[in-house]
Amino acid sequence: MKRTGVIAALAALVLAMPATAAAMPEREQAAAKPKPFVNVMPLGDSLTWGYQIKNGKAVVIDGYRKDLWVRLRKVGMNVNFVGSCPRPKWDKWKCNGKGTMGDNNHEGHSGYRIDQLSANVPAWVNKYKPQIVLLMAGTNDIAQRYDLKNAPARMSKLIDKIRAARPTAHIFVATIPQYRDPANKARVKAYNDGVVKVVRSKGKLVHLVPQHIVGTERKDFSDHVHPSDCGYAKLSFVWYNTLERDLAPNKWPTGYWPWSNTGVCG
C-alpha cells in the first residue's frame, strides 16, 4: 500500500506527551525528573502473542510488541507493557514463551475468541491497571465461525467491561487484518464494519485503529492468517501512528515506514 493510502486510512478515523529528552537542552535534561511509567496492555489473541511460521516452523517471538515498544520509548513515553503473559508453560491460557524483549508482558492468548477474553478481562484489568489498552480480537471468531452476526456486539460488551474496570483508560480498538484466504474476506469486512460502528458509539476515550489495511500483500503473511515479520511491522506502525494522532498529534516522527519495501518488508 502506498504511503498516501495508509495516511488516508489512518486519518479517516487526550493525553499530551512531553517532549523527548533528545529535544531538550542539556541543562534541562539534567534537571528533568524521571517520567512516570505508562502502563500499556496489549490484549487479544495469537496476533498479540506473536505467533508466526518461520522457515516452516511455528514460533512465537514478539509480534508487533517489540517494535512498538521501541518506537514509543524513542518518543519519550516511558511505556511499561503489562499483563499475565507470558506464562511458564502451555496451559489453558495459551500464552507461554519468553520473547526477545525485556518488557514482554501482554494478554495475547492463542485461539481465544472475544467471549473468552471478555470472561477474564475484568480480573486482568483490575490487577494490572493499564492506562492504555491495545485491543485486537475477532480473528478466532471468524476462524471458528462462532456466531459471527453477534461478534461486534460481543466486542462492544468487552469494551464496556474494560471501561467499567478502568474508566480513565484510553482503549485503542483495532479492526482485524485481512485473511490470506479469499473465502473469508467478506466475513472479515462485515466484522470490521461492525467494529467501526461499535467504537464510534463509545466516547472519546475509545479509539479506532485501522489494522484492516494490513494483509493486502502476500508478504504480510506467514500462513493463511498470521503475520510475517513484515506484517507485524505494519501492525506496529498502525498502532503507533494511531496513538500519535489521538494522544500527541503531529509530535512524533514517522520512523520506519514498512510500506517502503525496505527492512523486514524489503
PASEBA-1860 file (N, C-alpha, C; in nm, 3 decimals):
! residues 266
1> MKRTGVIA> 0.084/-0.119/0.000/0.000/0.000/0.000/0.088/0.124/0.000 ~ 0.055/0.222/-0.079/0.132/0.344/-0.087/0.116/0.425/0.042 ~ 0.219/0.509/0.068/0.219/0.592/0.188/0.094/0.678/0.197 ~ 0.052/0.736/0.085/-0.066/0.822/0.089/-0.191/0.745/0.124 ~ -0.199/0.620/0.078/-0.316/0.538/0.109/-0.324/0.504/0.256 ~ -0.209/0.473/0.316/-0.208/0.440/0.458/-0.244/0.563/0.541 ~ -0.185/0.677/0.505/-0.215/0.800/0.579/-0.364/0.834/0.569 ~ -0.422/0.816/0.452/-0.564/0.846/0.435/-0.649/0.755/0.522
9> ALAALVLA> -0.610/0.627/0.530/-0.686/0.533/0.613/-0.676/0.569/0.760 ~ -0.558/0.609/0.802/-0.540/0.645/0.941/-0.610/0.776/0.976 ~ -0.609/0.869/0.879/-0.670/1.000/0.904/-0.820/0.992/0.912 ~ -0.877/0.890/0.848/-1.022/0.877/0.849/-1.072/0.846/0.989 ~ -1.000/0.803/1.050/-1.055/0.776/1.180/-1.121/0.906/1.232 ~ -0.732/1.285/2.632/-0.640/1.321/2.527/-0.517/1.359/2.605 ~ -0.437/1.271/2.629/-0.306/1.271/2.686/-0.209/1.352/2.599 ~ -0.145/1.453/2.647/-0.040/1.522/2.572/0.095/1.467/2.617
17> MPATAAAM> 0.176/1.418/2.524/0.304/1.359/2.560/0.409/1.469/2.573 ~ 0.503/1.455/2.668/0.610/1.554/2.684/0.710/1.544/2.571 ~ 0.791/1.649/2.554/0.897/1.646/2.454/0.996/1.538/2.490 ~ 1.062/1.479/2.390/1.162/1.377/2.417/1.284/1.442/2.478 ~ 1.360/1.362/2.553/1.480/1.414/2.617/1.579/1.465/2.514 ~ 1.582/1.399/2.397/1.677/1.436/2.294/1.653/1.577/2.243 ~ 1.529/1.626/2.255/1.494/1.758/2.205/1.514/1.867/2.310 ~ 1.551/1.830/2.433/1.564/1.925/2.542/1.709/1.972/2.555
25> PEREQAAA> 1.730/2.098/2.593/1.866/2.145/2.621/1.931/2.058/2.727 ~ 2.065/2.051/2.723/2.139/1.961/2.813/2.111/1.991/2.959 ~ 2.107/2.119/2.999/2.083/2.152/3.139/1.943/2.111/3.184 ~ 1.844/2.123/3.090/1.708/2.082/3.124/1.699/1.931/3.139 ~ 1.776/1.857/3.056/1.777/1.711/3.070/1.827/1.672/3.208 ~ 1.932/1.738/3.254/1.990/1.703/3.384/1.891/1.728/3.497 ~ 1.810/1.833/3.480/1.716/1.869/3.586/1.583/1.796/3.576 ~ 1.557/1.733/3.461/1.427/1.670/3.439/1.406/1.552/3.534
33> KPKPFVNV> 1.286/1.539/3.584/1.254/1.426/3.669/1.223/1.304/3.583 ~ 1.249/1.183/3.634/1.214/1.062/3.559/1.065/1.061/3.527 ~ 1.033/1.024/3.406/0.892/1.019/3.366/0.823/0.900/3.431 ~ 0.700/0.915/3.474/0.628/0.801/3.530/0.599/0.697/3.422 ~ 0.587/0.574/3.464/0.553/0.468/3.370/0.411/0.489/3.315 ~ 0.394/0.451/3.190/0.261/0.445/3.129/0.232/0.297/3.106 ~ 0.137/0.243/3.181/0.103/0.101/3.169/0.019/0.077/3.045 ~ 0.069/-0.007/2.958/0.002/-0.039/2.832/-0.023/-0.189/2.826
41> MPLGDSLT> -0.148/-0.227/2.804/-0.184/-0.370/2.797/-0.216/-0.410/2.653 ~ -0.127/-0.486/2.587/-0.163/-0.546/2.459/-0.259/-0.662/2.485 ~ -0.377/-0.659/2.426/-0.484/-0.754/2.458/-0.541/-0.815/2.331 ~ -0.543/-0.948/2.326/-0.600/-1.012/2.208/-0.569/-1.159/2.201 ~ -0.542/-1.206/2.080/-0.521/-1.348/2.056/-0.377/-1.375/2.011 ~ -0.358/-1.471/1.920/-0.221/-1.507/1.880/-0.151/-1.396/1.803 ~ -0.226/-1.303/1.745/-0.163/-1.190/1.675/-0.103/-1.092/1.775 ~ -0.153/-1.092/1.898/-0.091/-1.014/2.006/0.022/-1.094/2.071
49> WGYQIKNG> 0.001/-1.223/2.083/0.102/-1.314/2.140/0.230/-1.312/2.056 ~ 0.214/-1.313/1.922/0.329/-1.306/1.833/0.355/-1.431/1.753 ~ 0.253/-1.514/1.733/0.269/-1.641/1.660/0.294/-1.615/1.512 ~ 0.386/-1.694/1.455/0.405/-1.693/1.311/0.477/-1.820/1.268 ~ 0.483/-1.842/1.138/0.558/-1.953/1.080/0.686/-1.895/1.020 ~ 0.802/-1.950/1.064/0.930/-1.906/1.010/1.010/-2.029/0.967 ~ 1.051/-2.029/0.841/1.128/-2.141/0.787/1.056/-2.274/0.808 ~ 0.923/-2.269/0.792/0.843/-2.390/0.802/0.811/-2.434/0.944
57> KAVVIDGY> 0.851/-2.357/1.045/0.826/-2.395/1.183/0.744/-2.287/1.255 ~ 0.659/-2.334/1.346/0.580/-2.240/1.427/0.669/-2.182/1.536 ~ 0.669/-2.050/1.548/0.747/-1.984/1.652/0.661/-1.873/1.714 ~ 0.698/-1.837/1.835/0.635/-1.722/1.900/0.748/-1.632/1.948 ~ 0.754/-1.510/1.895/0.863/-1.421/1.934/0.803/-1.297/2.001 ~ 0.796/-1.189/1.931/0.750/-1.065/1.992/0.630/-1.003/1.921 ~ 0.591/-1.057/1.807/0.482/-0.998/1.731/0.508/-0.853/1.699 ~ 0.405/-0.771/1.715/0.420/-0.627/1.693/0.477/-0.556/1.814
65> RKDLWVRL> 0.483/-0.624/1.929/0.505/-0.556/2.056/0.646/-0.495/2.070 ~ 0.749/-0.567/2.028/0.885/-0.515/2.046/0.907/-0.387/1.965 ~ 0.867/-0.390/1.839/0.885/-0.273/1.754/0.808/-0.154/1.809 ~ 0.686/-0.178/1.855/0.605/-0.070/1.910/0.666/-0.016/2.038 ~ 0.715/-0.105/2.124/0.778/-0.062/2.250/0.897/0.029/2.220 ~ 0.981/-0.009/2.123/1.097/0.071/2.087/1.054/0.207/2.033 ~ 0.953/0.208/1.946/0.904/0.334/1.890/0.855/0.429/2.000 ~ 0.776/0.377/2.092/0.719/0.462/2.197/0.826/0.513/2.293
73> RKVGMNVN> 0.924/0.430/2.322/1.034/0.474/2.407/1.112/0.586/2.340 ~ 1.131/0.576/2.211/1.209/0.677/2.140/1.143/0.814/2.142 ~ 1.011/0.819/2.152/0.943/0.949/2.152/0.916/0.999/2.294 ~ 0.968/0.929/2.394/0.960/0.979/2.530/0.854/0.918/2.618 ~ 0.777/0.823/2.568/0.679/0.756/2.653/0.749/0.646/2.732 ~ 0.743/0.653/2.862/0.806/0.553/2.947/0.712/0.433/2.960 ~ 0.695/0.365/2.848/0.593/0.261/2.837/0.632/0.137/2.916 ~ 0.535/0.080/2.982/0.551/-0.044/3.058/0.439/-0.139/3.016
81> FVGSCPRP> 0.474/-0.240/2.935/0.373/-0.338/2.894/0.332/-0.421/3.015 ~ 0.202/-0.445/3.028/0.151/-0.519/3.143/0.058/-0.632/3.097 ~ 0.048/-0.734/3.183/-0.039/-0.848/3.155/0.012/-0.972/3.225 ~ -0.068/-1.077/3.224/-0.034/-1.200/3.294/0.053/-1.294/3.212 ~ 0.075/-1.261/3.086/0.160/-1.341/2.998/0.296/-1.274/2.984 ~ 0.401/-1.352/2.951/0.399/-1.495/2.920/0.394/-1.580/3.047 ~ 0.339/-1.698/3.032/0.330/-1.793/3.142/0.435/-1.903/3.124 ~ 0.471/-1.974/3.230/0.583/-2.068/3.222/0.557/-2.194/3.139
89> KWDKWKCN> 0.432/-2.228/3.119/0.404/-2.350/3.042/0.278/-2.331/2.958 ~ 0.260/-2.421/2.863/0.143/-2.419/2.777/0.026/-2.480/2.854 ~ -0.075/-2.398/2.881/-0.190/-2.446/2.955/-0.315/-2.380/2.897 ~ -0.419/-2.370/2.973/-0.544/-2.316/2.919/-0.532/-2.170/2.877 ~ -0.429/-2.100/2.926/-0.414/-1.959/2.892/-0.343/-1.939/2.759 ~ -0.272/-2.038/2.712/-0.213/-2.040/2.578/-0.131/-1.915/2.547 ~ -0.037/-1.886/2.636/0.048/-1.769/2.612/0.185/-1.785/2.676 ~ 0.240/-1.907/2.668/0.373/-1.927/2.725/0.481/-1.869/2.632
97> GKGTMGDN> 0.607/-1.875/2.675/0.717/-1.826/2.594/0.785/-1.707/2.659 ~ 0.899/-1.669/2.603/0.979/-1.563/2.661/0.994/-1.441/2.570 ~ 1.002/-1.460/2.441/1.026/-1.349/2.352/1.171/-1.301/2.362 ~ 1.203/-1.194/2.292/1.340/-1.144/2.291/1.352/-1.005/2.352 ~ 1.243/-0.954/2.408/1.245/-0.818/2.463/1.237/-0.823/2.614 ~ 1.290/-0.721/2.678/1.290/-0.718/2.823/1.153/-0.694/2.883 ~ 1.068/-0.623/2.811/0.934/-0.588/2.861/0.831/-0.670/2.783 ~ 0.818/-0.796/2.820/0.745/-0.892/2.737/0.604/-0.922/2.786
105> NHEGHSGY> 0.552/-0.848/2.882/0.419/-0.880/2.936/0.308/-0.838/2.840 ~ 0.200/-0.914/2.840/0.088/-0.889/2.749/-0.029/-0.976/2.789 ~ -0.141/-0.963/2.718/-0.257/-1.052/2.732/-0.297/-1.103/2.593 ~ -0.203/-1.165/2.525/-0.231/-1.226/2.395/-0.246/-1.376/2.411 ~ -0.366/-1.429/2.391/-0.397/-1.569/2.420/-0.435/-1.642/2.291 ~ -0.351/-1.734/2.250/-0.369/-1.803/2.123/-0.504/-1.876/2.116 ~ -0.576/-1.853/2.008/-0.703/-1.922/1.987/-0.822/-1.861/2.057 ~ -0.801/-1.759/2.139/-0.911/-1.703/2.215/-1.005/-1.620/2.127
113> RIDQLSAN> -1.134/-1.644/2.149/-1.238/-1.561/2.087/-1.266/-1.440/2.176 ~ -1.352/-1.353/2.127/-1.388/-1.233/2.203/-1.451/-1.269/2.336 ~ -1.541/-1.368/2.337/-1.609/-1.403/2.462/-1.513/-1.460/2.566 ~ -1.409/-1.531/2.521/-1.311/-1.586/2.614/-1.225/-1.476/2.676 ~ -1.189/-1.378/2.597/-1.118/-1.262/2.651/-1.208/-1.186/2.748 ~ -1.333/-1.168/2.709/-1.428/-1.092/2.790/-1.450/-1.154/2.927 ~ -1.448/-1.287/2.933/-1.471/-1.356/3.060/-1.360/-1.327/3.162 ~ -1.241/-1.293/3.113/-1.126/-1.276/3.202/-1.079/-1.132/3.215
121> VPAWVNKY> -1.126/-1.045/3.127/-1.067/-0.910/3.122/-1.087/-0.828/3.248 ~ -1.198/-0.839/3.322/-1.208/-0.759/3.445/-1.095/-0.790/3.543 ~ -1.062/-0.918/3.559/-0.955/-0.955/3.652/-0.821/-0.903/3.604 ~ -0.794/-0.916/3.474/-0.666/-0.869/3.420/-0.652/-0.717/3.436 ~ -0.757/-0.646/3.401/-0.751/-0.500/3.404/-0.743/-0.450/3.548 ~ -0.818/-0.510/3.638/-0.813/-0.468/3.778/-0.676/-0.494/3.840 ~ -0.612/-0.603/3.798/-0.482/-0.637/3.856/-0.369/-0.549/3.802 ~ -0.368/-0.526/3.669/-0.253/-0.460/3.608/-0.274/-0.311/3.580
129> KPQIVLLM> -0.396/-0.265/3.593/-0.426/-0.121/3.588/-0.366/-0.048/3.467 ~ -0.399/-0.091/3.348/-0.346/-0.024/3.230/-0.405/0.116/3.213 ~ -0.321/0.207/3.165/-0.368/0.340/3.125/-0.406/0.343/2.977 ~ -0.347/0.250/2.903/-0.378/0.234/2.761/-0.398/0.085/2.735 ~ -0.504/0.050/2.665/-0.529/-0.088/2.624/-0.526/-0.094/2.471 ~ -0.449/-0.189/2.419/-0.443/-0.212/2.275/-0.520/-0.339/2.245 ~ -0.643/-0.326/2.203/-0.735/-0.439/2.188/-0.754/-0.476/2.041 ~ -0.717/-0.600/2.008/-0.741/-0.651/1.873/-0.787/-0.796/1.885
137> AGTNDIAQ> -0.912/-0.822/1.854/-0.969/-0.956/1.868/-1.078/-0.975/1.764 ~ -1.115/-1.100/1.741/-1.218/-1.133/1.644/-1.171/-1.229/1.538 ~ -1.038/-1.242/1.522/-0.984/-1.333/1.421/-1.030/-1.476/1.446 ~ -1.033/-1.519/1.571/-1.074/-1.656/1.601/-1.225/-1.676/1.595 ~ -1.300/-1.571/1.619/-1.445/-1.580/1.599/-1.474/-1.614/1.453 ~ -1.399/-1.549/1.362/-1.417/-1.576/1.219/-1.364/-1.714/1.183 ~ -1.246/-1.749/1.234/-1.187/-1.879/1.203/-1.277/-1.993/1.249 ~ -1.345/-1.974/1.362/-1.430/-2.079/1.418/-1.577/-2.063/1.376
145> RYDLKNAP> -1.605/-1.960/1.295/-1.743/-1.931/1.252/-1.835/-1.923/1.374 ~ -1.788/-1.854/1.476/-1.859/-1.851/1.603/-1.957/-1.734/1.607 ~ -2.083/-1.762/1.580/-2.190/-1.661/1.593/-2.144/-1.526/1.538 ~ -2.106/-1.526/1.411/-2.044/-1.408/1.353/-2.137/-1.286/1.351 ~ -2.264/-1.309/1.339/-2.359/-1.198/1.337/-2.347/-1.112/1.462 ~ -2.321/-1.176/1.575/-2.317/-1.104/1.703/-2.175/-1.074/1.751 ~ -2.075/-1.098/1.667/-1.936/-1.072/1.708/-1.913/-0.925/1.744 ~ -1.959/-0.829/1.665/-1.940/-0.689/1.705/-2.008/-0.656/1.839
153> ARMSKLID> -2.123/-0.717/1.864/-2.191/-0.693/1.993/-2.108/-0.749/2.108 ~ -2.042/-0.861/2.086/-1.953/-0.916/2.190/-1.835/-0.823/2.213 ~ -1.783/-0.765/2.105/-1.675/-0.669/2.120/-1.722/-0.547/2.200 ~ -1.844/-0.504/2.176/-1.900/-0.391/2.250/-1.903/-0.421/2.400 ~ -1.946/-0.541/2.436/-1.952/-0.578/2.578/-1.813/-0.586/2.638 ~ -1.716/-0.635/2.560/-1.579/-0.644/2.608/-1.524/-0.504/2.637 ~ -1.548/-0.411/2.546/-1.504/-0.273/2.567/-1.568/-0.216/2.693 ~ -1.697/-0.242/2.710/-1.768/-0.189/2.828/-1.711/-0.245/2.958
161> KIRAARPT> -1.667/-0.370/2.957/-1.606/-0.428/3.077/-1.475/-0.358/3.111 ~ -1.396/-0.328/3.008/-1.271/-0.256/3.031/-1.300/-0.116/3.086 ~ -1.399/-0.050/3.027/-1.434/0.085/3.071/-1.484/0.085/3.216 ~ -1.560/-0.018/3.251/-1.611/-0.025/3.388/-1.498/-0.044/3.489 ~ -1.399/-0.125/3.450/-1.288/-0.151/3.541/-1.187/-0.038/3.545 ~ -1.169/0.031/3.430/-1.070/0.140/3.420/-1.133/0.257/3.346 ~ -1.215/0.335/3.411/-1.290/0.442/3.344/-1.203/0.547/3.276 ~ -1.079/0.565/3.323/-0.994/0.669/3.266/-0.898/0.616/3.160
169> AHIFVATI> -0.900/0.487/3.133/-0.806/0.429/3.036/-0.845/0.465/2.893 ~ -0.745/0.487/2.812/-0.765/0.501/2.668/-0.766/0.360/2.609 ~ -0.872/0.327/2.536/-0.885/0.194/2.475/-0.875/0.209/2.324 ~ -0.771/0.151/2.267/-0.750/0.155/2.123/-0.799/0.021/2.066 ~ -0.908/0.028/1.991/-0.974/-0.092/1.941/-0.945/-0.108/1.792 ~ -0.885/-0.219/1.757/-0.842/-0.240/1.619/-0.944/-0.322/1.541 ~ -0.961/-0.284/1.416/-1.019/-0.379/1.321/-0.914/-0.488/1.301 ~ -0.951/-0.600/1.242/-0.855/-0.708/1.228/-0.794/-0.710/1.087
177> PQYRDPAN> -0.671/-0.759/1.075/-0.607/-0.767/0.944/-0.683/-0.861/0.850 ~ -0.654/-0.847/0.724/-0.714/-0.933/0.623/-0.667/-1.078/0.639 ~ -0.750/-1.170/0.599/-0.711/-1.310/0.585/-0.647/-1.330/0.448 ~ -0.554/-1.423/0.441/-0.499/-1.459/0.310/-0.602/-1.534/0.227 ~ -0.687/-1.611/0.294/-0.790/-1.691/0.227/-0.902/-1.600/0.176 ~ -0.920/-1.590/0.044/-1.023/-1.501/-0.011/-1.164/-1.534/0.038 ~ -1.188/-1.660/0.073/-1.321/-1.701/0.117/-1.364/-1.629/0.244 ~ -1.268/-1.581/0.322/-1.301/-1.514/0.448/-1.308/-1.362/0.437
185> KARVKAYN> -1.276/-1.308/0.324/-1.269/-1.162/0.312/-1.402/-1.095/0.342 ~ -1.512/-1.153/0.295/-1.643/-1.093/0.321/-1.675/-1.098/0.470 ~ -1.637/-1.206/0.537/-1.662/-1.217/0.681/-1.578/-1.114/0.758 ~ -1.453/-1.099/0.717/-1.366/-1.001/0.782/-1.423/-0.860/0.764 ~ -1.466/-0.830/0.644/-1.520/-0.696/0.618/-1.645/-0.670/0.701 ~ -1.735/-0.768/0.707/-1.859/-0.749/0.784/-1.827/-0.726/0.932 ~ -1.733/-0.804/0.984/-1.695/-0.787/1.124/-1.631/-0.650/1.147 ~ -1.537/-0.614/1.061/-1.469/-0.485/1.078/-1.566/-0.368/1.067
193> DGVVKVVR> -1.661/-0.377/0.975/-1.762/-0.271/0.965/-1.840/-0.258/1.095 ~ -1.868/-0.372/1.157/-1.939/-0.369/1.285/-1.854/-0.308/1.396 ~ -1.725/-0.338/1.396/-1.635/-0.282/1.497/-1.629/-0.130/1.485 ~ -1.623/-0.080/1.362/-1.620/0.066/1.340/-1.743/0.131/1.405 ~ -1.859/0.073/1.384/-1.982/0.129/1.441/-1.979/0.124/1.594 ~ -1.929/0.014/1.648/-1.922/0.000/1.794/-1.832/0.108/1.853 ~ -1.713/0.123/1.797/-1.616/0.219/1.852/-1.671/0.361/1.848 ~ -1.739/0.394/1.741/-1.793/0.530/1.727/-1.900/0.561/1.832
201> SKGKLVHL> -1.952/0.459/1.896/-2.057/0.481/1.996/-2.004/0.488/2.139 ~ -1.872/0.476/2.156/-1.818/0.456/2.291/-1.757/0.579/2.357 ~ -1.749/0.690/2.291/-1.696/0.808/2.357/-1.551/0.835/2.323 ~ -1.498/0.946/2.376/-1.368/0.998/2.333/-1.249/0.916/2.382 ~ -1.266/0.830/2.481/-1.153/0.750/2.529/-1.139/0.618/2.456 ~ -1.227/0.591/2.361/-1.220/0.469/2.281/-1.187/0.508/2.139 ~ -1.079/0.454/2.087/-1.023/0.498/1.960/-1.021/0.384/1.858 ~ -1.045/0.416/1.733/-1.045/0.317/1.626/-0.906/0.306/1.564
209> VPQHIVGT> -0.859/0.183/1.548/-0.727/0.156/1.490/-0.747/0.073/1.363 ~ -0.715/0.126/1.245/-0.748/0.058/1.119/-0.648/-0.049/1.078 ~ -0.642/-0.157/1.155/-0.549/-0.264/1.121/-0.593/-0.345/0.999 ~ -0.711/-0.319/0.947/-0.756/-0.391/0.827/-0.677/-0.351/0.704 ~ -0.595/-0.245/0.713/-0.511/-0.211/0.598/-0.389/-0.303/0.590 ~ -0.368/-0.387/0.692/-0.261/-0.487/0.691/-0.318/-0.618/0.637 ~ -0.241/-0.686/0.554/-0.286/-0.813/0.499/-0.327/-0.804/0.354 ~ -0.294/-0.693/0.290/-0.330/-0.676/0.149/-0.221/-0.729/0.055
217> ERKDFSDH> -0.104/-0.765/0.111/0.006/-0.817/0.031/0.046/-0.955/0.080 ~ 0.090/-1.040/-0.011/0.130/-1.176/0.026/0.240/-1.176/0.131 ~ 0.332/-1.081/0.122/0.444/-1.079/0.217/0.402/-1.040/0.358 ~ 0.276/-0.998/0.377/0.227/-0.967/0.511/0.203/-1.092/0.594 ~ 0.196/-1.209/0.530/0.154/-1.333/0.597/0.269/-1.431/0.615 ~ 0.262/-1.510/0.723/0.349/-1.627/0.736/0.270/-1.755/0.713 ~ 0.138/-1.747/0.720/0.049/-1.857/0.682/-0.081/-1.794/0.634 ~ -0.194/-1.861/0.650/-0.318/-1.808/0.595/-0.374/-1.690/0.674
225> VHPSDCGY> -0.326/-1.671/0.798/-0.382/-1.564/0.881/-0.279/-1.492/0.967 ~ -0.174/-1.561/1.009/-0.077/-1.499/1.100/0.025/-1.416/1.022 ~ 0.061/-1.300/1.076/0.155/-1.213/1.005/0.296/-1.269/0.997 ~ 0.368/-1.222/0.899/0.512/-1.241/0.888/0.581/-1.131/0.967 ~ 0.714/-1.129/0.964/0.785/-1.017/1.026/0.739/-0.885/0.966 ~ 0.718/-0.884/0.834/0.671/-0.764/0.766/0.531/-0.727/0.814 ~ 0.443/-0.826/0.824/0.307/-0.799/0.870/0.304/-0.743/1.011 ~ 0.386/-0.800/1.099/0.391/-0.749/1.236/0.448/-0.607/1.240
233> AKLSFVWY> 0.546/-0.578/1.154/0.599/-0.441/1.148/0.490/-0.343/1.107 ~ 0.404/-0.385/1.015/0.293/-0.298/0.973/0.192/-0.280/1.086 ~ 0.160/-0.389/1.157/0.069/-0.376/1.272/0.126/-0.277/1.373 ~ 0.255/-0.288/1.403/0.319/-0.197/1.496/0.306/-0.053/1.451 ~ 0.331/-0.029/1.323/0.325/0.108/1.274/0.185/0.166/1.285 ~ 0.083/0.086/1.253/-0.054/0.136/1.259/-0.093/0.168/1.404 ~ -0.053/0.082/1.499/-0.075/0.116/1.641/-0.008/0.249/1.673 ~ 0.120/0.259/1.638/0.200/0.377/1.671/0.140/0.504/1.609
241> NTLERDLA> 0.106/0.495/1.483/0.055/0.613/1.413/-0.078/0.658/1.472 ~ -0.163/0.563/1.510/-0.292/0.599/1.568/-0.275/0.655/1.709 ~ -0.184/0.597/1.786/-0.154/0.653/1.919/-0.107/0.798/1.905 ~ -0.021/0.822/1.808/0.030/0.958/1.787/-0.083/1.054/1.749 ~ -0.169/1.012/1.660/-0.276/1.100/1.614/-0.375/1.135/1.726 ~ -0.398/1.040/1.815/-0.500/1.063/1.917/-0.445/1.110/2.052 ~ -0.317/1.085/2.078/-0.259/1.124/2.207/-0.160/1.239/2.197 ~ -0.090/1.249/2.085/0.013/1.352/2.071/0.018/1.399/1.926
249> PNKWPTGY> -0.087/1.463/1.878/-0.098/1.496/1.736/0.023/1.572/1.682 ~ 0.079/1.516/1.573/0.188/1.581/1.499/0.314/1.602/1.581 ~ 0.333/1.525/1.686/0.451/1.542/1.772/0.554/1.430/1.758 ~ 0.515/1.317/1.699/0.608/1.205/1.690/0.656/1.188/1.547 ~ 0.782/1.149/1.528/0.833/1.124/1.393/0.774/0.996/1.335 ~ 0.774/0.987/1.204/0.720/0.868/1.138/0.801/0.744/1.170 ~ 0.932/0.755/1.166/1.016/0.638/1.188/1.010/0.542/1.070 ~ 1.045/0.417/1.094/1.048/0.318/0.986/0.910/0.302/0.924
257> WPWSNTGV> 0.906/0.309/0.791/0.781/0.300/0.715/0.775/0.163/0.648 ~ 0.699/0.066/0.701/0.702/-0.070/0.648/0.658/-0.084/0.503 ~ 0.580/0.012/0.454/0.533/0.004/0.316/0.639/0.055/0.216 ~ 0.760/0.085/0.267/0.866/0.138/0.182/0.942/0.028/0.109 ~ 0.907/-0.099/0.134/0.977/-0.212/0.072/1.125/-0.217/0.111 ~ 1.154/-0.176/0.235/1.287/-0.186/0.290/1.279/-0.258/0.423 ~ 1.395/-0.287/0.485/1.396/-0.353/0.613/1.328/-0.490/0.606 ~ 1.247/-0.522/0.707/1.183/-0.654/0.711/1.081/-0.672/0.600
265> CG> 1.038/-0.563/0.539/0.942/-0.570/0.427/1.011/-0.555/0.292 ~ 1.144/-0.560/0.289/1.216/-0.547/0.164/1.210/-0.672/0.079
END
